[in-house]
Amino acid sequence: MFPYFIMLIFCGIPLFFMELSFGQFASQGCLGVWRISPMFKGVGYGMMVVSTYIGIYYNVVICIAFYYFFSSMTHVLPWAYCNNPWNTRDCAGVLDASNLTNGSRPAALPSNLSHHLNHSLQRTSPSEEYWRLYVLKLSDDIGNFGEVRLPLLGCLGVSWVVVFLCLIRGVKSSGKVVYFTATFPYVVLTILFVRGVTLEGAFTGIMYYLTPQWDKILEAKVWGDAASQIFYSLGCAWGGLITMASYNKFHNNCYRDSVIISITNCATSVYAGFVIFSILGFMANHLGVDVSHVADHGPGLAFVAYPEALTLLPISPLWSLLFFFMLILLGLGTQFCLLETLVTAIVDEVANEWILQRKTYVTLGVAVAGFLLGIPLTSQAGIYWLLLMDNYAASFSLVVISCIMCVAIMYIYGHRNYFQDIQMMLGFPPPLFFQICWRFVSPAIIFFILVFTVIQYRPITYNHYQYPGWAVAIGFLMALSSVLCIPLYAIFRLCRTDGDTLLQRLKNATKPSRDWGPALLEHRTGRYAPTIAPSPEDGFEVQPLHPDKAQIPIVGSNGSSHLQDSRI
């Protein structure tokens, strides 16, 4: 928690505010905003690559949550007992001693369940076997794809259809949907929290959650994990914040929004920790083991440990339905943002009348492509690839992109220019704390975390499976693919820029485009005010504004005319 809050204060909130103000000022997506310094447009492409990777595998996680949600619609949860065809002789349930074996196993077992579970090195829970042998039918190697799991493939199709239907009208439709997907999980969390803290052993789990382990504070991996969690939790460097802010009104107080959203978001994470660890404490008490032996990492917590804990509750299918429904809603909220980021970047970049009128088809194309690319992740080796993408495709690349974005805006474009832009937009300059963080603190923290993460690097594993060298190499290539967009595009831009010398080309490639600034003419004041009417010969061209970003007079239900735009 300590590194988490440090990263929130000195990296999370400042970067969140920077991206919101960046997108809101230009009313452009993650590509269009780089008219501020065209040579760094590769940062926008890097954000698109990261969002693409996450969008592909994140919907697979949602589809698994859909699968468990549908499987919970029964009187007895299918992962509650060891009497199913897929269970092995090593399966040992936790409900009662009579259900510890399947029909083919000898009935003579120790009467003390806790003793058995503590000393049986081969014990596997029914939820783990359900996850590994039935849901995934897990293969023995990342290269052994086996068959595509048709139930998961069907759920993947369902999740993509839901995402597409919610985005069919862009932010106009998703903005309404997220009122439900962003608020209802609080209801479910509160229900699970009340139920969790009333269970025996819940206090033990909560104390494990709150007790500091100071020896861990010197591990760079802990700080790297805290940074990654902040970047994931707040959505920094994905391009989604810039995209959604581009739909805001020009004078919207994004400073207030960024502080409120960041703090509320992280407070929700802490609150969710109480929910999770109260249940895990109850489960540890029931099994007679330490909490650290109950908790799992990666998808194991959501699809192995927590489902097993739910089987111990009265009316367990009801709690299971609520839990996985909450996971689905949380996942969809993220997926809306990822897909909208890609679609908006494409539409803003092409920016002609034809594509502006057919944005729905662009959304459909991105959704179909995401579904097809996600099919290999529903195979028997899919979970290996999912974890590979999760660990490499969007980990250290996020901090690299954020660091370069800070440097480009603060030192290439100029911090004074950017502070003036914010003052023109909000009516006041950014507070001194944010100015210091943007210029010095955030880039420095990110850089040192990146260095120490590289020094303490450990190869990826899944349970006892060690990833082969060629798979790790693919992981590094995925990580580099987003970062390499930055230097490759910079070289391309330098080659295309006019100038007699390299230094002259560098200056021309990094200075703002002539059409940089507020998108609407009414907001182009001060140094952005056009001195003369532009003509085609001047080369001054303002890209057409996305229809969703224009303030359109509409008539309300009471007959009054008012201005309305989509606010995220």
PLY file of the C-alpha trace (Angstrom):
ply
format ascii 1.0
element vertex 568
property float x
property float y
property float z
element edge 567
property int vertex1
property int vertex2
end_header
0.00 0.00 0.00
2.81 2.42 0.85
4.41 2.31 -2.64
0.91 2.35 -4.12
-0.01 5.66 -2.47
3.41 7.19 -3.21
2.97 6.31 -6.89
-0.57 7.67 -6.83
0.44 11.06 -5.42
3.61 11.69 -7.42
2.81 9.85 -10.67
-0.81 8.78 -10.94
-2.70 12.03 -10.29
-0.22 14.32 -12.14
-0.16 12.11 -15.25
-3.93 11.72 -15.11
-4.34 15.50 -15.08
-1.79 15.93 -17.87
-3.57 13.50 -20.19
-7.03 14.95 -19.45
-5.87 18.52 -20.10
-3.94 17.43 -23.20
-6.93 15.77 -24.86
-9.45 18.39 -23.75
-7.38 21.32 -25.04
-6.96 19.90 -28.56
-10.26 17.94 -28.77
-8.31 15.18 -30.52
-7.57 11.52 -29.86
-4.18 10.06 -28.97
-2.82 10.67 -32.51
-4.29 14.08 -33.31
-2.98 15.71 -30.13
0.60 15.29 -31.33
0.28 18.30 -33.57
1.84 19.82 -30.46
5.15 18.24 -31.60
4.72 16.11 -34.73
7.99 14.20 -34.30
6.56 12.56 -31.17
3.43 11.26 -32.85
4.94 7.81 -32.36
3.90 8.13 -28.70
0.29 8.13 -29.94
0.93 5.07 -32.10
2.55 3.38 -29.09
-0.59 4.08 -27.07
-2.68 2.53 -29.85
-0.51 -0.60 -29.89
-0.82 -0.95 -26.09
-4.60 -0.47 -26.26
-4.80 -3.07 -29.03
-2.93 -5.70 -27.02
-4.95 -5.04 -23.87
-8.23 -4.94 -25.81
-7.53 -8.38 -27.30
-6.76 -10.25 -24.09
-8.94 -8.21 -21.74
-12.09 -9.32 -23.52
-10.96 -12.93 -23.08
-10.93 -12.33 -19.31
-14.45 -10.89 -19.63
-15.56 -13.94 -21.63
-14.28 -16.26 -18.87
-16.26 -14.18 -16.36
-19.31 -14.64 -18.61
-18.66 -18.39 -18.62
-18.52 -18.55 -14.81
-21.59 -16.31 -14.59
-23.61 -18.70 -16.75
-22.19 -21.71 -14.86
-23.41 -20.18 -11.57
-27.05 -20.47 -12.69
-27.51 -23.77 -10.88
-28.51 -25.14 -7.48
-25.00 -26.42 -6.72
-21.89 -24.73 -8.08
-20.04 -27.15 -10.41
-16.72 -26.46 -8.65
-18.04 -27.21 -5.15
-17.37 -30.98 -4.98
-14.96 -33.58 -6.30
-17.58 -35.95 -7.72
-17.42 -34.67 -11.31
-16.06 -36.57 -14.34
-13.10 -34.17 -14.72
-11.89 -34.49 -11.12
-8.69 -36.42 -10.37
-7.70 -38.64 -7.45
-5.83 -35.67 -5.90
-8.97 -33.56 -5.56
-9.89 -32.59 -2.00
-12.95 -30.45 -1.34
-13.41 -28.21 1.69
-17.14 -28.51 2.37
-17.09 -31.75 4.37
-15.05 -34.93 4.72
-17.63 -37.03 2.92
-17.09 -35.03 -0.28
-13.30 -35.14 -0.30
-13.16 -38.07 -2.69
-14.65 -39.12 -5.93
-16.02 -42.61 -6.46
-12.73 -44.16 -7.51
-10.72 -43.03 -4.48
-10.38 -44.99 -1.23
-12.67 -43.68 1.49
-10.13 -44.00 4.32
-8.93 -40.45 4.88
-7.81 -38.53 7.96
-10.79 -37.33 9.93
-9.18 -33.97 10.64
-9.76 -31.94 7.48
-7.29 -29.19 8.41
-4.58 -31.77 9.11
-5.24 -33.40 5.76
-5.14 -30.14 3.86
-1.96 -28.97 5.57
0.00 -32.16 4.99
-1.28 -33.41 1.68
1.26 -32.10 -0.80
-0.85 -33.25 -3.74
-4.11 -31.63 -2.64
-5.91 -29.75 -5.41
-9.18 -27.98 -4.84
-12.28 -28.73 -6.94
-12.31 -25.09 -8.09
-8.73 -25.40 -9.35
-9.50 -28.61 -11.21
-12.67 -27.06 -12.65
-10.61 -24.12 -13.88
-7.68 -26.11 -15.20
-9.23 -29.38 -16.42
-12.76 -28.36 -17.43
-12.89 -24.67 -18.32
-9.44 -24.37 -19.91
-8.55 -28.04 -20.53
-5.06 -26.67 -20.04
-2.33 -28.05 -22.29
1.16 -28.84 -21.05
3.00 -26.20 -23.09
2.45 -22.73 -24.55
3.20 -24.10 -28.02
0.60 -26.88 -27.73
-2.60 -25.04 -28.70
-4.77 -28.15 -28.80
-8.40 -27.39 -29.57
-10.35 -24.16 -29.33
-12.67 -24.30 -26.32
-16.04 -23.73 -27.98
-17.85 -22.59 -24.79
-15.18 -19.91 -24.27
-15.33 -18.97 -27.95
-19.08 -18.48 -27.67
-18.68 -16.32 -24.57
-15.98 -14.31 -26.36
-18.47 -13.64 -29.16
-21.08 -12.57 -26.59
-18.68 -10.14 -24.89
-17.64 -8.53 -28.20
-21.27 -8.18 -29.29
-22.11 -6.48 -25.97
-19.16 -4.10 -26.34
-20.11 -3.25 -29.92
-23.78 -2.63 -29.11
-22.81 -0.33 -26.24
-20.48 1.63 -28.56
-22.66 1.60 -31.66
-23.24 5.35 -31.34
-19.84 6.16 -29.88
-19.63 8.04 -26.60
-23.31 8.98 -26.90
-24.30 5.39 -26.17
-21.34 4.32 -24.01
-21.72 7.46 -21.88
-25.18 6.28 -20.87
-24.15 2.65 -20.36
-21.27 3.50 -18.01
-23.69 5.14 -15.58
-24.71 1.55 -14.81
-21.39 -0.28 -15.34
-19.51 2.22 -13.13
-22.00 2.45 -10.24
-23.60 -0.98 -9.87
-20.29 -2.69 -8.90
-20.33 -0.50 -5.77
-23.65 -2.08 -4.83
-22.24 -5.58 -5.34
-19.01 -4.71 -3.48
-20.99 -3.42 -0.52
-23.19 -6.56 -0.43
-20.10 -8.79 -0.54
-18.35 -6.62 2.07
-21.23 -6.88 4.56
-21.38 -10.63 4.00
-17.60 -11.02 4.18
-16.94 -9.18 7.46
-19.64 -11.19 9.24
-17.85 -14.47 8.50
-15.64 -16.27 11.00
-11.97 -15.54 10.33
-12.65 -12.39 8.30
-10.70 -10.26 10.78
-7.61 -12.43 10.23
-7.74 -11.81 6.50
-8.25 -8.07 6.92
-5.30 -7.84 9.34
-3.13 -9.70 6.83
-4.25 -7.13 4.26
-3.41 -4.14 6.50
-0.25 -5.37 8.24
2.88 -3.87 6.61
5.69 -6.16 5.47
8.52 -3.63 5.68
11.13 -6.04 4.33
9.36 -5.84 0.96
9.77 -2.08 0.73
13.33 -2.40 -0.60
12.32 -4.69 -3.47
12.17 -2.85 -6.78
9.55 -5.31 -8.00
7.12 -4.04 -5.35
7.55 -0.47 -6.55
7.32 -1.59 -10.16
4.12 -3.49 -9.39
2.72 -0.43 -7.60
3.51 1.73 -10.63
1.98 -0.80 -13.02
-1.14 -1.03 -10.86
-1.51 2.77 -10.83
-1.05 2.94 -14.59
-3.56 0.11 -15.07
-6.02 1.42 -12.53
-6.03 5.01 -13.80
-5.52 4.13 -17.47
-2.42 6.28 -17.92
-0.53 5.91 -21.24
-3.28 3.82 -22.83
-4.59 6.76 -24.83
-8.06 6.34 -23.33
-7.82 9.38 -21.06
-6.80 11.64 -23.94
-9.56 10.19 -26.11
-12.35 10.58 -23.57
-11.18 14.06 -22.54
-11.34 15.14 -26.17
-15.15 14.94 -25.93
-15.26 17.37 -22.97
-16.32 20.98 -23.22
-13.28 23.18 -23.75
-13.64 25.04 -20.42
-14.53 21.94 -18.36
-12.62 21.85 -15.07
-10.53 18.76 -15.79
-8.22 19.59 -12.86
-11.06 18.99 -10.41
-12.14 15.90 -12.34
-8.66 14.38 -12.30
-8.21 14.78 -8.53
-11.70 13.46 -7.68
-11.55 10.52 -10.10
-8.03 9.46 -9.12
-8.72 9.51 -5.39
-12.13 7.84 -5.76
-10.67 5.19 -8.02
-7.86 4.26 -5.64
-10.16 4.41 -2.61
-12.36 1.89 -4.43
-9.33 -0.38 -4.91
-8.61 -0.24 -1.17
-12.29 -0.91 -0.39
-12.29 -3.90 -2.73
-9.25 -5.22 -0.84
-11.33 -5.43 2.34
-13.97 -7.42 0.42
-11.44 -9.86 -1.04
-9.37 -10.42 2.11
-12.37 -10.83 4.41
-13.44 -13.79 2.27
-9.88 -15.13 2.04
-9.53 -14.86 5.84
-12.71 -16.88 6.24
-11.39 -19.47 3.82
-8.01 -19.64 5.59
-9.81 -20.17 8.89
-11.93 -22.92 7.37
-8.91 -24.70 5.89
-6.64 -24.13 8.88
-3.90 -22.54 6.76
-2.28 -19.11 6.56
-3.94 -16.42 4.42
-0.82 -16.23 2.23
-1.42 -19.85 1.16
-5.00 -19.15 0.13
-4.44 -16.08 -2.02
-3.37 -16.64 -5.60
-1.98 -14.33 -8.27
-3.15 -13.50 -11.78
-6.45 -15.04 -12.89
-6.15 -17.64 -10.12
-7.56 -15.21 -7.54
-10.68 -14.42 -9.58
-11.31 -17.87 -11.01
-9.85 -20.31 -8.43
-9.47 -18.92 -4.90
-12.52 -16.65 -4.76
-14.95 -19.10 -6.42
-13.81 -21.76 -3.94
-14.49 -19.36 -1.08
-17.96 -18.67 -2.46
-18.85 -22.36 -2.21
-18.54 -22.07 1.57
-21.27 -19.42 1.81
-24.96 -20.18 2.22
-26.85 -19.80 -1.10
-23.46 -19.86 -2.85
-24.86 -19.61 -6.43
-26.36 -16.21 -5.57
-23.03 -14.80 -4.34
-21.26 -16.31 -7.31
-23.71 -14.67 -9.73
-23.22 -11.30 -8.03
-19.42 -11.59 -8.00
-19.03 -12.53 -11.66
-21.66 -10.01 -12.75
-19.54 -7.37 -11.01
-16.41 -8.60 -12.82
-18.23 -8.44 -16.16
-19.38 -4.85 -15.56
-15.92 -3.71 -14.46
-14.34 -5.37 -17.48
-16.85 -3.88 -19.92
-16.23 -0.38 -18.56
-12.53 -0.77 -19.37
-13.21 -2.36 -22.74
-15.47 0.52 -23.82
-12.58 2.92 -23.26
-10.04 0.75 -25.09
-12.23 0.28 -28.16
-13.26 3.93 -28.28
-9.59 4.92 -28.13
-8.78 2.89 -31.25
-11.88 3.99 -33.16
-11.45 7.68 -32.31
-7.76 7.60 -33.28
-8.62 6.09 -36.67
-11.50 8.49 -37.32
-9.58 11.58 -36.19
-6.54 10.60 -38.24
-8.44 10.02 -41.50
-10.87 12.86 -40.69
-12.76 12.96 -43.98
-16.51 13.25 -44.41
-16.92 9.64 -45.52
-15.41 8.06 -42.39
-17.06 10.61 -40.07
-20.45 9.47 -41.32
-19.56 5.78 -41.03
-17.95 5.56 -37.61
-20.24 2.64 -36.74
-18.59 0.55 -39.45
-15.15 1.41 -38.07
-16.32 0.28 -34.62
-17.68 -2.95 -36.12
-14.41 -3.57 -37.98
-12.31 -3.09 -34.84
-14.65 -5.38 -32.85
-14.51 -8.15 -35.48
-10.71 -7.88 -35.68
-10.48 -8.06 -31.88
-12.69 -11.16 -31.82
-10.62 -12.96 -34.48
-7.32 -12.09 -32.79
-8.71 -13.34 -29.47
-9.59 -16.81 -30.79
-6.11 -18.31 -30.07
-6.53 -17.20 -26.44
-9.57 -19.49 -26.13
-7.49 -22.55 -27.06
-6.06 -24.99 -24.53
-2.84 -22.94 -24.39
-4.74 -19.67 -24.28
-4.08 -18.85 -20.63
-0.31 -19.05 -21.24
-0.59 -16.48 -24.02
-2.97 -14.32 -22.01
-0.48 -14.09 -19.12
2.37 -13.48 -21.56
0.51 -10.50 -23.04
-0.48 -9.28 -19.59
3.13 -9.37 -18.33
4.93 -7.97 -21.36
2.60 -6.21 -23.80
1.54 -3.49 -21.39
3.94 -3.34 -18.47
7.18 -1.36 -18.71
6.08 0.08 -22.07
3.41 2.09 -20.23
5.97 3.85 -18.04
8.28 4.48 -21.01
5.45 6.08 -23.00
4.43 8.24 -20.03
8.00 9.36 -19.40
8.53 10.38 -23.03
5.16 12.15 -23.09
6.19 14.24 -20.05
9.54 15.11 -21.66
7.96 16.01 -25.02
5.35 18.33 -23.52
7.46 19.89 -20.76
10.82 20.27 -22.53
10.20 20.12 -26.27
6.93 22.05 -26.50
7.88 23.99 -23.36
6.40 24.01 -19.89
5.58 27.73 -20.04
3.61 27.25 -23.26
1.69 24.33 -21.79
0.94 26.15 -18.55
-0.41 29.07 -20.60
-2.60 26.68 -22.60
-4.09 25.29 -19.38
-4.66 28.80 -18.04
-6.45 29.76 -21.26
-8.62 26.64 -20.99
-9.36 26.54 -17.24
-8.87 30.17 -16.25
-5.98 29.34 -13.92
-2.52 27.76 -14.34
-1.83 24.25 -13.00
-0.95 24.25 -9.26
2.75 24.42 -8.37
2.73 20.80 -7.17
1.69 19.56 -10.63
4.21 21.82 -12.35
7.05 20.33 -10.28
5.80 16.75 -10.75
5.43 17.13 -14.52
8.86 18.66 -14.97
10.98 16.69 -12.50
9.39 14.25 -10.04
7.19 12.01 -12.23
9.76 11.42 -15.03
12.50 10.76 -12.44
10.41 8.25 -10.46
9.33 6.48 -13.63
12.91 6.30 -14.89
14.32 4.82 -11.67
11.51 2.27 -11.42
12.20 1.24 -15.00
15.92 0.79 -14.28
15.40 -1.25 -11.10
12.69 -3.36 -12.74
15.16 -4.31 -15.48
17.86 -5.08 -12.88
15.56 -7.35 -10.84
13.87 -8.96 -13.84
12.64 -12.53 -13.35
11.35 -14.72 -16.22
7.59 -15.26 -16.30
6.10 -18.43 -14.82
2.59 -19.82 -14.47
2.29 -21.93 -11.31
5.14 -24.43 -11.81
5.34 -23.96 -15.59
8.47 -22.16 -16.80
8.00 -20.31 -20.08
10.43 -21.37 -22.83
12.96 -18.89 -24.17
11.19 -18.35 -27.50
7.95 -17.41 -25.69
9.78 -14.89 -23.50
11.37 -13.47 -26.66
7.89 -12.99 -28.16
6.90 -11.24 -24.95
9.80 -8.81 -25.24
8.94 -8.19 -28.89
5.38 -7.31 -27.87
6.73 -4.95 -25.23
9.15 -3.34 -27.67
6.58 -3.06 -30.47
4.80 -0.19 -28.72
7.99 1.56 -27.57
9.70 1.25 -30.96
6.86 3.22 -32.54
8.37 6.34 -30.96
11.90 6.31 -32.48
10.74 4.79 -35.79
8.14 7.50 -36.36
10.62 10.18 -35.26
13.09 9.01 -37.92
10.31 8.88 -40.52
9.22 12.41 -39.60
12.76 13.75 -39.80
13.16 12.32 -43.29
9.89 13.95 -44.42
10.55 17.37 -42.86
12.06 20.27 -44.82
15.45 21.62 -43.78
18.99 22.00 -45.11
20.68 20.50 -42.06
19.77 17.83 -39.54
19.46 20.47 -36.81
17.06 22.51 -38.95
14.96 19.43 -39.67
14.93 18.60 -35.98
13.65 22.07 -35.11
10.96 21.94 -37.80
9.85 18.42 -36.79
9.47 19.28 -33.11
7.77 22.67 -33.31
3.95 22.68 -33.17
1.94 22.34 -36.38
0.21 25.44 -37.66
-3.16 23.90 -36.82
-2.20 23.04 -33.22
-4.54 24.53 -30.65
-8.23 24.46 -29.71
-10.39 22.74 -32.31
-13.20 25.31 -32.39
-12.52 28.79 -33.79
-14.34 30.47 -30.90
-11.74 29.10 -28.48
-8.70 30.13 -30.55
-7.77 33.26 -28.65
-4.47 34.84 -27.63
-1.55 33.43 -29.61
-3.90 31.00 -31.37
-6.11 33.76 -32.80
-5.91 33.78 -36.63
-4.53 37.11 -37.80
-5.86 36.75 -41.35
-8.33 34.42 -42.95
-6.44 31.27 -43.95
-6.32 30.25 -47.56
-5.40 26.90 -49.12
-2.13 28.41 -50.34
-1.05 29.06 -46.75
-1.08 25.36 -46.02
-3.18 26.09 -42.92
-5.73 23.37 -42.53
-8.04 22.71 -39.59
-9.20 19.10 -39.55
-12.99 18.64 -39.45
-14.19 18.21 -35.89
-15.69 14.87 -34.97
-19.51 15.28 -34.84
-19.64 13.97 -31.25
-17.19 16.67 -30.18
-19.09 19.60 -31.67
-21.50 21.55 -29.50
-24.81 21.14 -31.30
-27.88 23.21 -30.34
-30.75 20.84 -29.57
-34.25 21.38 -28.28
-34.98 19.91 -24.88
-38.14 18.20 -23.76
-39.41 21.45 -22.27
-38.98 23.24 -25.58
-35.93 25.23 -24.49
-32.87 25.25 -26.72
-29.56 24.43 -25.07
-26.06 23.36 -25.92
-25.12 19.78 -25.25
-22.06 17.67 -25.78
-20.93 14.26 -24.60
-19.19 14.46 -21.26
-17.20 11.51 -19.96
0 1
1 2
2 3
3 4
4 5
5 6
6 7
7 8
8 9
9 10
10 11
11 12
12 13
13 14
14 15
15 16
16 17
17 18
18 19
19 20
20 21
21 22
22 23
23 24
24 25
25 26
26 27
27 28
28 29
29 30
30 31
31 32
32 33
33 34
34 35
35 36
36 37
37 38
38 39
39 40
40 41
41 42
42 43
43 44
44 45
45 46
46 47
47 48
48 49
49 50
50 51
51 52
52 53
53 54
54 55
55 56
56 57
57 58
58 59
59 60
60 61
61 62
62 63
63 64
64 65
65 66
66 67
67 68
68 69
69 70
70 71
71 72
72 73
73 74
74 75
75 76
76 77
77 78
78 79
79 80
80 81
81 82
82 83
83 84
84 85
85 86
86 87
87 88
88 89
89 90
90 91
91 92
92 93
93 94
94 95
95 96
96 97
97 98
98 99
99 100
100 101
101 102
102 103
103 104
104 105
105 106
106 107
107 108
108 109
109 110
110 111
111 112
112 113
113 114
114 115
115 116
116 117
117 118
118 119
119 120
120 121
121 122
122 123
123 124
124 125
125 126
126 127
127 128
128 129
129 130
130 131
131 132
132 133
133 134
134 135
135 136
136 137
137 138
138 139
139 140
140 141
141 142
142 143
143 144
144 145
145 146
146 147
147 148
148 149
149 150
150 151
151 152
152 153
153 154
154 155
155 156
156 157
157 158
158 159
159 160
160 161
161 162
162 163
163 164
164 165
165 166
166 167
167 168
168 169
169 170
170 171
171 172
172 173
173 174
174 175
175 176
176 177
177 178
178 179
179 180
180 181
181 182
182 183
183 184
184 185
185 186
186 187
187 188
188 189
189 190
190 191
191 192
192 193
193 194
194 195
195 196
196 197
197 198
198 199
199 200
200 201
201 202
202 203
203 204
204 205
205 206
206 207
207 208
208 209
209 210
210 211
211 212
212 213
213 214
214 215
215 216
216 217
217 218
218 219
219 220
220 221
221 222
222 223
223 224
224 225
225 226
226 227
227 228
228 229
229 230
230 231
231 232
232 233
233 234
234 235
235 236
236 237
237 238
238 239
239 240
240 241
241 242
242 243
243 244
244 245
245 246
246 247
247 248
248 249
249 250
250 251
251 252
252 253
253 254
254 255
255 256
256 257
257 258
258 259
259 260
260 261
261 262
262 263
263 264
264 265
265 266
266 267
267 268
268 269
269 270
270 271
271 272
272 273
273 274
274 275
275 276
276 277
277 278
278 279
279 280
280 281
281 282
282 283
283 284
284 285
285 286
286 287
287 288
288 289
289 290
290 291
291 292
292 293
293 294
294 295
295 296
296 297
297 298
298 299
299 300
300 301
301 302
302 303
303 304
304 305
305 306
306 307
307 308
308 309
309 310
310 311
311 312
312 313
313 314
314 315
315 316
316 317
317 318
318 319
319 320
320 321
321 322
322 323
323 324
324 325
325 326
326 327
327 328
328 329
329 330
330 331
331 332
332 333
333 334
334 335
335 336
336 337
337 338
338 339
339 340
340 341
341 342
342 343
343 344
344 345
345 346
346 347
347 348
348 349
349 350
350 351
351 352
352 353
353 354
354 355
355 356
356 357
357 358
358 359
359 360
360 361
361 362
362 363
363 364
364 365
365 366
366 367
367 368
368 369
369 370
370 371
371 372
372 373
373 374
374 375
375 376
376 377
377 378
378 379
379 380
380 381
381 382
382 383
383 384
384 385
385 386
386 387
387 388
388 389
389 390
390 391
391 392
392 393
393 394
394 395
395 396
396 397
397 398
398 399
399 400
400 401
401 402
402 403
403 404
404 405
405 406
406 407
407 408
408 409
409 410
410 411
411 412
412 413
413 414
414 415
415 416
416 417
417 418
418 419
419 420
420 421
421 422
422 423
423 424
424 425
425 426
426 427
427 428
428 429
429 430
430 431
431 432
432 433
433 434
434 435
435 436
436 437
437 438
438 439
439 440
440 441
441 442
442 443
443 444
444 445
445 446
446 447
447 448
448 449
449 450
450 451
451 452
452 453
453 454
454 455
455 456
456 457
457 458
458 459
459 460
460 461
461 462
462 463
463 464
464 465
465 466
466 467
467 468
468 469
469 470
470 471
471 472
472 473
473 474
474 475
475 476
476 477
477 478
478 479
479 480
480 481
481 482
482 483
483 484
484 485
485 486
486 487
487 488
488 489
489 490
490 491
491 492
492 493
493 494
494 495
495 496
496 497
497 498
498 499
499 500
500 501
501 502
502 503
503 504
504 505
505 506
506 507
507 508
508 509
509 510
510 511
511 512
512 513
513 514
514 515
515 516
516 517
517 518
518 519
519 520
520 521
521 522
522 523
523 524
524 525
525 526
526 527
527 528
528 529
529 530
530 531
531 532
532 533
533 534
534 535
535 536
536 537
537 538
538 539
539 540
540 541
541 542
542 543
543 544
544 545
545 546
546 547
547 548
548 549
549 550
550 551
551 552
552 553
553 554
554 555
555 556
556 557
557 558
558 559
559 560
560 561
561 562
562 563
563 564
564 565
565 566
566 567
